[in-house]
């Protein structure tokens, strides 16, 4: 029996029968009557062959069971089926039932195939959309890079345009000054042709050189010079101050001491520059008052001369004065082997800016500050290491820039709690020795050419 069943399975007769039925079902509408009958006969013959093989297997199986084995199964299933299979009605119902089951299975297989094909198609569409989205994203990224580059280029052009506008404004100021100077010279020339009692006196040489000073030039250019000086003051805070701080940290480990030294240097630099400006202005006024003539006032002439001749300012003398003042300041201390001359670059730049700020109308100055004062948000920024809940200033890092008691640029201060106790303990510290280091003595002994105003000889 096993051999017959293996042959039946190996022949795949059932699969061939199903394929023939499906092929017949597909071609039924296009086939002729004879073709359909031939297909049906082929299927019947194939079915009969399968049934013959099954009956053979049934016979062999029943013989293997002996005389009585399988009798009940034959009586209850085979014999009733044999008695009814040849009935037309019964056979028709069974055929219809089998046909309906076959159609249902075929329909389900078709639906499964359609569903699988639809899923495959949808997956392909999603992959295509993903590829298209990636390409669009790449295009957007490239456009973004291009727009960023264009934005940077536009910003650079805008900066150049601003510079050009500033230069144009400066040139316009210069042109207006030259026009005013031209009108003054023309009026003087007209007066020179007419007899005047001062004609003989005007031929005497002027005690000071005049580099074609125009009337009111300092006042006309005060706004542009003010903007430049404020910017320079900020640059000193951002660059020279940090360089001096780094240099001092190589000798002093305490950051508070370093910041106090720099603040005292800034305050003393402004004080020395203002004193030098007053003395310089007095000498210029005394000299120009001897031969002053013209429609402009003496003060405008003095201010124009100082603006034109700022290079006559002896900045090194102010630097030496600042260092001497710092040596006797009790708030700061310094190692004995090093002197404050190491930060002379910072002091020199501060003195120059402070001197130039005195030529403005109105002049600029720094705010007065003391340790332990009430912290002002309008004058100072708190340092990053400050106690933001404290109300008193422990010490100042950088002074605020003022104009007629109005803050132009905020300074920087450190706020801490318990500042009164620290001030009392600090007051017991020793004052720094007034003796200067060999480096400072050598620096002070350097020979400098006297200022033209001091020697009385005009500078050409």
Secondary structure, DSSP 8 states (H G I E B T S, - for coil): -HHHHHHHHHHTHHHHHHHHHHHHHHHTTTS-HHHHHHHHHHHHHHHHHHHHHHHHHHHHHHHHTTTTTTHHHIIIIIHHHHHHHT-HHHHHHHHHHHHHHHHHHHHHHHHHHHHHHHHHHHHHHHHHHHHHHHHHHHHHHHHHHHHHHHHHHHHHHHHHHHHHHHHHHHHHHHHHHHHHHHHHHHHHHHHHHS--TTTTGGGS--SS------TTHHHHTHHHHHHHHHHHHHHIIIIIHHHHHHHHHTT---HHHHHHHHHHHHHHHHHHHHHHHHHHHHHHHHHHTTS--SSS-HHHHHHHHHHHTGGGS-HHHHHHHHHHHHHT-TT----TTS-GGGGHHHHHHHHHHHHHHTTSSS--EE----TT-B--TTTEEE-TTS-TT--BEEEEEE--EEETTEEEE-EEEEE-SSHHHHHHHHTTS----S---HHHHHHHTS-----HHHH-----
